[in-house]
Amino acid sequence: MAKKNIFTDSFGTPYFLKRLIIFILGIVSYRRFNGFNKLIITGTENLVDLPDSNVLFVSNHQTYFADVAAMFHAFCAVNNGYLNTIKNPIYLLNPRVDFYYVAAEETMNKGILPKIFKMAGAVTVKRTWRAEGQNVNRMVDMGEVDNIMKALDNGWVATFPQGTTAAFAQGRRGTAKLVKNQRPIVIPIKINGFRRAFDKKGLRVKVTGVKPTMEFKKPLDIDYDKENANEILFKIMKAIEQTEDFNLLHTYDKELKEQKEKQTEENNS
């Protein structure tokens, strides 16, 4: 098991630097979540009694950076006793520094700002199915898996099991396998409205007056001895509301198609 100390996190990043980065990014992004748009947070009471390590947050994904920035705000607020609110940014003076998030390596290496975000706590991975806009098929880098486990051994980790900002994309079994092997406490997060409020990167406000939501749900009830990776993945995807039964537009399109087919049959009869 990797060890952190009073000066650095488990990856050797100095805590004073992480605190500074989280504070600056928090101040810069604050008005995006409590000014131009009002972030509505619910369920943070489910975070109060969590242990300091081996907690995995699984979330749907709508922008590259705004989703994670909002999580930093929420976690720092809870760390200072503020539940379901980020109205008092004084919490940024005492951030949760042992929070990490899984991010695509190619995203975090483009530009100076992503590299700064990376120092705040990114655990980068190479996508096994897509790279530089092209479909690929490559093996999982076990060193990257070890890094995620190292982060879990020493703090909280957020991951996006779909690996993309596209809605209702299929979940990746790698997340479920990690859960099966590491046996963390799994907290689902359901976000909405980020795609409408911000650009794809999550750096620019696209529309004002939006009320993005971030809901922290209760820990998943997982039988680690009996449930396999596919069953765990289904539970995760259902909890973050990314299974097809939550896709109302898909359901509407399907019903509309059936109505048109029925109408055509009646007209031909």
Stockholm file with secondary structure:
# STOCKHOLM 1.0

chainA/1-269         MAKKNIFTDSFGTPYFLKRLIIFILGIVSYRRFNGFNKLIITGTENLVDLPDSNVLFVSNHQTYFADVAAMFHAFCAVNNGYLNTIKNPIYLLNPRVDFYYVAAEETMNKGILPKIFKMAGAVTVKRTWRAEGQNVNRMVDMGEVDNIMKALDNGWVATFPQGTTAAFAQGRRGTAKLVKNQRPIVIPIKINGFRRAFDKKGLRVKVTGVKPTMEFKKPLDIDYDKENANEILFKIMKAIEQTEDFNLLHTYDKELKEQKEKQTEENNS
#=GR chainA/1-269 SS CCCCCSSBCTTSCBHHHHHHHHHHHHHHHHHHHHTSSBCEEECGGGGTTCCSSSEEEEECCSSSSHHHHHHHHHHHHHHTTCCSCCCCGGGGGSCCCSEEEEEEHHHHTSSHHHHHHHHTTEEEECCSSEETTEECCCCCCHHHHHHHHHHHHHSEEEECTTCSSSTTCCCCHHHHHHHHHHCCEEEEEEEESHHHHBCTTSCSBCCSSCCCEEEECCCCCCCTTTCCHHHHHHHHHHHTTCSGGGCHHHHHHHHHHHHHHHHHHHHHC
#=GC SS_cons         CCCCCSSBCTTSCBHHHHHHHHHHHHHHHHHHHHTSSBCEEECGGGGTTCCSSSEEEEECCSSSSHHHHHHHHHHHHHHTTCCSCCCCGGGGGSCCCSEEEEEEHHHHTSSHHHHHHHHTTEEEECCSSEETTEECCCCCCHHHHHHHHHHHHHSEEEECTTCSSSTTCCCCHHHHHHHHHHCCEEEEEEEESHHHHBCTTSCSBCCSSCCCEEEECCCCCCCTTTCCHHHHHHHHHHHTTCSGGGCHHHHHHHHHHHHHHHHHHHHHC
//
